[in-house]
Amino acid sequence: MIKYFILLFMLVFSSIASAQESNIALEHVSINSHDMKSIKRGAKFFATNCMMCHTLIYLRYNKLAAEAGITYEKMPINVKTWPLNVTPPDLSLETDRRGVDWVYTYLHSFYADSSRPTGVNNLVLPNTAMAGIIAPYQGQQVLVKNEKESQHIFGGNYQWYDLVELKSKGSMSTQEFDATITDVVNFLAYAAEPFHNEQMTLGYWVIGFLLVLFVLVYLLKKEYWKDVKKEK
């Protein structure tokens, strides 16, 4: 009986969570964990623009983050009052939780919405409390259709760029903005797994060691059995 209750709870919870997010198709982003220049650029952008609200608790002792200006002392740890009474989430594990494609698409999908307290809304996460800090770089986007019509098509398999258009340009070109957001996502992926490359390298060494050990054990086994056969 308890098992069925837990299953029912999970189904209800997942339906509530899915109702809060749209079904916009996620755009694929190619990131490279070995591209340290990209990761460092993303870290600097985060320190300048994102750290006013968001924290990266798990990078508090990370050298790369510290060099970019992301330190525990500068994070908004002690802020108690936030606009709309919504505390911005810590982004240390955001790419693990949602995936790099989700974060990339989310950061592209803001549009002007006068009905929201922040003046902006988001296609991927409707009614988000995040302010429009991206607009100065990307430019101001508006819905192609009016908001009432858009509510009906948000559930379809649309890309974000099918539903919005650029009303005014930002300080970056489209290509520059895409590259910058790719850097930010690359950095957030690094933040979630800062030792990923080292772990992969160590993993190859371990597999190589086990293969060599297997060969040695196999040869040892043959040597033992050779003596056993002689005794028979």
N, C-alpha and C positions, 0 to 999 in steps of 0.2 A: 504493500500500500504506500509506504514511504517513497519507494522508487518511482511510482507513478506520479506522486505529488511533486517530486523533484523535477521529473520530466516535464510536467505541466507548467511548473514555475519557469523553467528554462525556455519553453516555447513562448510563454507570455512575455518574458523579459526580452527575448530576441525580437518579437514582433513590435514591442515598444521602441526598442533601439532602432530598428529598421525604419520605423515611422518617422523618426527624427531626421533621417538622412534620405537624400534623393537617390535615384537610380541612374544618375548621369554616368555615362561610360567613362572609365578612367583612361587618361592618356598615358602611354608608356614612356618612361624616362630611362635613358641609359646612363648609369653612374659607374664610376670606376674607383674602387677602394684603394687602388695604387696611385691614383692621381692626386698627390699631396698638394699640388698647387691649387687645384680646384677646391679641395677640402679647406685649405687655408683661406681662400677667397670667400667661401661660404661662411666660415667662422667669423671673418671680419664683418660681413654683412649682418650676421646674426647679432654680433656684439653691438653694432651701431643701431639696428632697427628693431630687433626682436626682444632683446634682453630688457627693454623697458617694462615688459609685462611677463615674459616667460623665463623660467629657470632651466638649468641643466645640472641638476644636483649630482648626477653620477660622473660629471666631468670636473668636479671641484678640484681635483688634484692633477688634472691633465695638462701636460706641458704645452701642447699645441693650442689648446683652448686658452690657456693663460697668456700665451704670446699674442693672441688675437684680442685680448682684453676681456675674456670671459672668465671671471674669477668669482668665487663664492661671495666675496664682500660686495661686489657690484650687482649681484642678482637681487631681484625684488623679494627677498625672503621674508622680510618683516612687514611688508605691506598688508594691512588688515582690511582696508576698504577699497573695493574695486567698483568701477562703473557697472550698472545693472546687477550688482551683487553677484557677479560671476567671477570666480577666481581663475585666472588663466592657468592652463595645465602645464606641468613640467614636461618638457619635450625630450628628455633623455632617451626614452624608449618609444617615441612616437612612430618611427618608421617600422619598428618591430610590431607595434600594435595595429597600425593601419596599412602599412606598406608604402614604398617609395612612390608608386604611381598615384596613390590617394593624396599624399602630401603635395606632389607636383601639380596635380589637377586642381586641388583645393586652392593653392596659391595663385592659380590663373583665373579662378572663377568668381571673383568679386565683381559686383555691379552696383550702380547707384540705386538706392531704394529710400525714398523720403519717408516711408512709413516706419523705418527702423530708427531707434535712438542714435545709432552710430552713423546713420546716413548711407550705409551699405548693407548688402546681403550677399549670400553666397549660394551658388548652384549646387555644390556638393554637400554643404552643410547648411541648409536653410535656417534662417534666424540666428545665425552665429553672432556671438557677442564681440567677436574680434573687430577692431576698428580698421578703417581703410588705409593702413600704412603702406600698402602696395601701390596704391593709385599714383602717387607722385612719380614712381618709376615706370609703371605700366601704362598709365593714362586712365581716364575715367571710362568705364564700360557701362553700357546700358542694355537692357533687354531688347531683343529684336522685336518680340511681341509684348503686348501689355501684360502686367503681372497676373491678371486673372486667367488669360489664355495660357500663360507659361505654367501655371500650377497644374494644368492638365497634361502638359507634355513633359514635365520633369520626370515622370515615371517611365518615359520611353528610353530607347537606347540612343540618346543624343550625346554628342560631344559638347563640351562647354562652349566651344567657338561656334556651334550651330545656334546657340540661344542668345549670344551677346554680340555687340559690336562696339568698336572703339569710338567714343564720341569726341574725346580730346586726347592728344598725345601726351605722354609722360616724358621724363628726362632720358629714357632709354628707347632705342628702337626695339621692334618686336624680337629681333634676333638677340640683341643684347639682354633683354629681359628674360628670354628663355634660357640663355646661358647662365645668367645670374641665379635664377631659381633652380637650375640644375646643380649649380655649386652649393646652394643652400641645402638642397635635398641630399647631395653627396655628403655634406658635413653632418647632417642629422643622422644619416646612415652610419657614419663613422662614430658619432656620439653614442649610438646604440650598441656598437661593437668596436670599441677603440683598439682592441687587440686582435681583430679579425685576421689581418695579414700574418701576424706572428703565429697565431693558432693554426692557420692553414699550412704555413711553412713547417711548424713543428709536427703537424699531422702527417705530412709527406715523409718526414724523417722517421716517424714512428712506423708508418706502413713499410718503408724501406727496411727498417730494422727487423720487423716481423717477417718479411719475405726472406731476408738473409738467415734469420733464426730458423725458419721453416726448412730451408735447404740444409742447414747444418744438422737439425734434428732428424731430417729424413736420411741423411748420410749416416748419422750415428745409429739410427734404427737398422739400416741395412747391414752395418758392421756387426751389430749384436746378433742379428738373425743369421748372419753368415756362420758365426760360431755355433749357434744352436743347430743349424743344419748339419754341420760337421759331426757334432756329438751324436745325432740320430744315425 
